[in-house]
Amino acid sequence: MKQIYQNRVSRNSTVLIPFSDWEECREPAPGEKYENGFIVLLQPSWYFETQDADGVLAKEGLELGVNALLYYQRRSDWNHYTNYGTGPLPNGKLFRPANARQGDLDGIYVARIHGTTATEGVAQLVHGFNETSSRGAGIRVYEYASNENLEHTRLQLEALLWLCEDAVDALTDAGMDRKDAEARRILQLSNADAAGLLDLDRLEKIRMIDGEHRTVCPLCLIRIPAADYLKLTVQAEGREVEDLTTTEVSLFHIQELRVGKLEHRPYNLGWGHHFCNVVVKDAGLIPTLQWMKGVLDNNGDSWEAIAEVAESIEEGVGD
């Protein structure tokens, strides 16, 4: 089903904020505004059951159809709170799906409701922001980053690439002229340093580089060859997916993305192995390390113990 959230768009796109998170997320940072606006998502049950809901919203600087929308996710809400047809609500606004992201949203609601089983034959509902030119209403609030943060993050990420010990060789092998690669390395490391983005002590503390100032994966601390940035992940035999574009190295957040704190920023976003990223998921680096330590403790925490486990499993499973 088409999602309400946009994918593969800039991180300073229109932000979607659940009303329950509004107080915590009304500003990306004190005194700042979301560069391409925001839309607050309201539960239909709250809106229609709250006395003077429009007045409550107005006190928060919100207005249905301008910077707030009803978000239907449950069929029970759709069945219970859509008895207006296309006619006006008590506040005079027409009950129609929205399709614009800023200013007049061209409607007051959006719906994404899954269909039921084939035997019941109830189709899914996808209303609002489902045209090719306006697919998706915006991004999740915790994915947001200002344009300035995006520029600084890109520069720091490139600097980390150039700190890989084989960077010039890898980029040359990929088709870049060696002199151009060497000049680019010097230029971008200098630019990062001038912008305060190449604090080597700080980068080492947050596990983006090692003691010799080479880029490492923040989870396993193994050095990352620049050549791995260009390698696609190995797929299990018989389970290959066509057109896979996942590389061995991907973006790695030191502190996980979460509501109320914007973490897509310099000194929190580095490079890590795709596999290590899968292990960390949304848990965050430190909770993952703590979980891994528990797993090792439960399995003897030594190569000898692991070898014994491997032998035991081989005997138990058999041919």
Sequence and secondary structure as in RCSB ss.txt:
>XXXX:A:sequence
MKQIYQNRVSRNSTVLIPFSDWEECREPAPGEKYENGFIVLLQPSWYFETQDADGVLAKEGLELGVNALLYYQRR
SDWNHYTNYGTGPLPNGKLFRPANARQGDLDGIYVARIHGTTATEGVAQLVHGFNETSSRGAGIRVYEYASNENL
EHTRLQLEALLWLCEDAVDALTDAGMDRKDAEARRILQLSNADAAGLLDLDRLEKIRMIDGEHRTVCPLCLIRIP
AADYLKLTVQAEGREVEDLTTTEVSLFHIQELRVGKLEHRPYNLGWGHHFCNVVVKDAGLIPTLQWMKGVLDNNG
DSWEAIAEVAESIEEGVGD
>XXXX:A:secstr
   SB  SS TTS EEEEGGGHHHHSSSSTT   TT EEEEE HHHHHHSTTHHHHHHHTT  BTTTEEEEE  H
HHHHHS TTTTSB TTS B  B   SSSS SSSEEEEE    TTTT   EEESS SGGG SSBEEGGG   HHHH
HHHHHHHHHHHHTSTTHHHHHHHTT  HHHHHHHHHHHHHHHHHTT   HHHHHHTTSB TTS BB TTT  B  
GGGGG B    TT   TT   BSEEEEESS  BTTB   STTTEEEEEHHHHHHHTTT HHHHHHHHHHHHHHTT
SSHHHHHHHHHHHHHHH  
